[in-house]
Amino acid sequence: MRKITLKDGPLKGKTVLVHETQTSFTTHAAPGRYDIGDKGAKWTPAAKSAAN
């Protein structure tokens, strides 16, 4: 496990624990996902569908 402090997105300022092999995770706080890289996690909002 490794700790990542989130610098953007709906969980900005929070620290999360992720598995070493994990590449992304989602949250119920907002539609989208955090992509995990070597320097931390980057927020990617969900694409809006044509129905919206």
DRENTITI-791976 format. One line per 2 residues: number of its first residue (from 1); their letters; for each residue x, y, z negated of N, C-alpha, C. Coordinates in nm, 4 decimals. Layout:
BEGIN
NUM	A	X/Y/Z/X/Y/Z/X/Y/Z; ...;
***
This chain:
BEGIN
1	MR	0.0846/-0.1175/0.0000/0.0000/0.0000/0.0000/0.0894/0.1241/0.0000; 0.0357/0.2300/0.0598/0.1064/0.3584/0.0558/0.0064/0.4702/0.0325;
3	KI	0.0525/0.5769/-0.0311/-0.0313/0.6921/-0.0609/-0.0137/0.7962/0.0481; -0.1248/0.8542/0.0921/-0.1220/0.9619/0.1902/-0.2084/1.0753/0.1370;
5	TL	-0.1528/1.1963/0.1360/-0.2304/1.3147/0.1008/-0.2828/1.3760/0.2291; -0.4135/1.3923/0.2384/-0.4766/1.4403/0.3614/-0.4686/1.5922/0.3690;
7	KD	-0.4289/1.6426/0.4862/-0.4072/1.7858/0.5037/-0.5147/1.8532/0.5877; -0.6091/1.7757/0.6419/-0.7179/1.8343/0.7205/-0.8407/1.7444/0.7137;
9	GP	-0.9477/1.7876/0.7775/-1.0709/1.7091/0.7801/-1.1531/1.7252/0.6537; -1.2592/1.6459/0.6416/-1.3521/1.6606/0.5282/-1.2916/1.6203/0.3934;
11	LK	-1.1847/1.5434/0.3930/-1.1221/1.5001/0.2679/-0.9926/1.5759/0.2400; -0.9791/1.6952/0.2955/-0.8585/1.7774/0.2808/-0.8206/1.7922/0.1333;
13	GK	-0.6927/1.7664/0.1041/-0.6432/1.7778/-0.0325/-0.6536/1.6511/-0.1142; -0.7258/1.5518/-0.0670/-0.7418/1.4249/-0.1389/-0.6252/1.3315/-0.1059;
15	TV	-0.5957/1.2405/-0.1973/-0.4939/1.1376/-0.1757/-0.5649/1.0041/-0.1624; -0.5271/0.9279/-0.0599/-0.5881/0.7976/-0.0363/-0.4801/0.6899/-0.0338;
17	LV	-0.5196/0.5672/-0.0647/-0.4312/0.4522/-0.0531/-0.4692/0.3748/0.0723; -0.3706/0.3444/0.1555/-0.3961/0.2668/0.2762/-0.2959/0.1522/0.2833;
19	HE	-0.3337/0.0464/0.3515/-0.2456/-0.0678/0.3695/-0.1355/-0.0315/0.4678; -0.0199/-0.0912/0.4547/0.0959/-0.0616/0.5398/0.0663/-0.0777/0.6891;
21	TQ	-0.0176/-0.1732/0.7259/-0.0446/-0.1997/0.8682/-0.1685/-0.1274/0.9200; -0.2360/-0.0539/0.8351/-0.3590/0.0151/0.8745/-0.3268/0.1324/0.9670;
23	TS	-0.4040/0.1492/1.0758/-0.3779/0.2559/1.1728/-0.4832/0.3666/1.1702; -0.6001/0.3408/1.1090/-0.7034/0.4437/1.0993/-0.8036/0.4044/0.9918;
25	FT	-0.8842/0.5027/0.9506/-0.9958/0.4745/0.8603/-1.1030/0.5799/0.8797; -1.2255/0.5469/0.8406/-1.3383/0.6383/0.8534/-1.3867/0.6783/0.7144;
27	TH	-1.4723/0.7804/0.7120/-1.5307/0.8268/0.5866/-1.6781/0.8579/0.6100; -1.7564/0.8504/0.5047/-1.8983/0.8847/0.5148/-1.9197/1.0355/0.5007;
29	AA	-1.8131/1.1101/0.4730/-1.8251/1.2546/0.4531/-1.8596/1.3287/0.5819; -1.8149/1.2753/0.6960/-1.8418/1.3383/0.8258/-1.8158/1.2363/0.9355;
31	PG	-1.8808/1.2511/1.0521/-1.8554/1.1570/1.1607/-1.7167/1.1799/1.2208; -1.6389/1.0756/1.2267/-1.5040/1.0827/1.2815/-1.4144/0.9827/1.2120;
33	RY	-1.2824/0.9971/1.2318/-1.1884/0.9046/1.1693/-1.0549/0.9747/1.1445; -0.9775/0.9177/1.0537/-0.8406/0.9605/1.0289/-0.7491/0.8603/1.0980;
35	DI	-0.6604/0.9085/1.1852/-0.5603/0.8244/1.2487/-0.4319/0.8358/1.1676; -0.3765/0.7225/1.1264/-0.2606/0.7200/1.0390/-0.1333/0.7071/1.1221;
37	GD	-0.0376/0.7944/1.0949/0.0916/0.7914/1.1623/0.2037/0.7942/1.0599; 0.3268/0.8106/1.1076/0.4434/0.8145/1.0188/0.4424/0.9357/0.9270;
39	KG	0.3868/1.0472/0.9731/0.3890/1.1712/0.8960/0.2607/1.1967/0.8176; 0.1695/1.1019/0.8167/0.0443/1.1193/0.7437/-0.0746/1.0816/0.8297;
41	AK	-0.1896/1.1399/0.7996/-0.3131/1.1082/0.8711/-0.3687/1.2337/0.9373; -0.4192/1.2181/1.0595/-0.4759/1.3295/1.1350/-0.6248/1.3047/1.1557;
43	WT	-0.7072/1.4041/1.1268/-0.8515/1.3947/1.1419/-0.8891/1.4066/1.2888; -0.9762/1.3166/1.3357/-1.0302/1.3205/1.4711/-1.1821/1.3165/1.4610;
45	PA	-1.2503/1.4289/1.4904/-1.3968/1.4285/1.4835/-1.4558/1.3344/1.5887; -1.5734/1.2814/1.5609/-1.6421/1.1942/1.6566/-1.6887/1.2765/1.7766;
47	AK	-1.6810/1.2162/1.8933/-1.7287/1.2829/2.0146/-1.8810/1.2926/2.0096; -1.9324/1.4042/2.0552/-2.0786/1.4197/2.0589/-2.1337/1.3405/2.1760;
49	SA	-2.2428/1.2699/2.1500/-2.3045/1.1900/2.2556/-2.3925/1.2781/2.3439; -2.4280/1.2280/2.4595/-2.5128/1.3043/2.5523/-2.6532/1.3253/2.4956;
51	AN	-2.6953/1.2381/2.4010/-2.8286/1.2498/2.3427/-2.8400/1.3666/2.2448; -2.7254/1.4156/2.1959/-2.7292/1.5247/2.0968/-2.7337/1.6565/2.1625;
***
